[in-house]
């Protein structure tokens, strides 16, 4: 028996984790989705531990996998208003859900007589997972420009590109960069008429938009399986389902369509292989955690957490809108905001969102930088800073407001960083040609992003420990910020 020191190993892991950004407490406004409920996290952890040795490859051997998946899919189908013909799979995350939606659409298109290289059409704001899917499955990615000021999609611009070579049209609910709810009803109706599949990427919104309303209190436009032309929807459990990474659902309208998603073979001398998703052997941990959280929270619990997100989002919308030199992009739907420079004010009063985020980072808050993008029509989307709001954010709005206002005050009037100055500081020739692996590794090590001298950026862990429900402040900020 090999002897090992568990305490030493775990101590080393704890030391490594100490360099990470805090996953709880609301200081990181991207990547992590904190419900603020310690008991929910503990339940998920115990569920993962119970199924640690289980192989999700074969639900006929590990029947718990089949039961948990069936119940999670059933809950998701009801949440997204699917009828009995809507079926689905639990995947390892949004990327896998998106890949499978594209693979399915391509194969259905081919089976219907499509020849040559199929097209995938989507707004330029569609998630990068669809870039990956088009690359992996050899589709032409046809991106439709959006309004450069708001990020909104003109449905007619996408509909005009429909044709017999289109295997799939994708719209978002909402888009990640600008939180725009694409015009699903109009696009899906046109796709239905044209015989084109329509996928709704609800990876970030699928588990919270069912409980969301517009700013004026009115219901959101329809975007889920209530829309007849929608053929599939992806929704991530590890986002506003509050499950650990990685868990997502892909729902398909029609069993025959879903069968195209599968890979199966008996063409080798081993066991028959039947895979509904891309992985063979896989952990059942995230599925078990997702199942446990669904059992614990139910629709009512998810609705309560969504309401906390809504209040915090409304408060932050008011706060940021009141900061001179910044503007919120478009008409965001859901607990996401993209913040850009307000170019309607004089240059000396403008705030660059990346400088702003950098100063907020120094104060212990991590916001996500988004670069600008030149669109195919010559217009340019602004570079922005992204905020994802979770239920725990509501407890921290006052602290966050102080940091955001002070950070803006410090950089107001400071011009945007000039990339040419950075490129000019590189050794001769590096900015003009692709780097070889050795040179790239050397540069990364020199700036602390690789090698033994790696210096990961830190976010203050101050107050990152989550409060128990009994210790939370009772005062809540109203949507007006009062």
LINFENLIN-V898810 format. One record per helix or strand of 3 or more residues. SS is the DSSP state (h for helix, s for strand). FROM is the first residue (numbers start at 0). LEN is the number of residues. If there is no record, write none. Layout:
ss/from/len
SS/FROM/LEN
SS/FROM/LEN
This chain:
ss/from/len
h/5/12
h/37/13
h/62/17
s/85/6
h/93/18
s/118/5
h/128/9
s/139/5
h/154/5
s/165/7
h/183/11
s/196/5
h/208/3
s/231/5
s/247/6
h/254/7
s/262/3
s/272/3
h/284/37
s/325/3
s/335/6
h/346/3
h/352/10
s/367/3
s/383/5
h/390/21
h/418/6
h/436/10
h/468/3
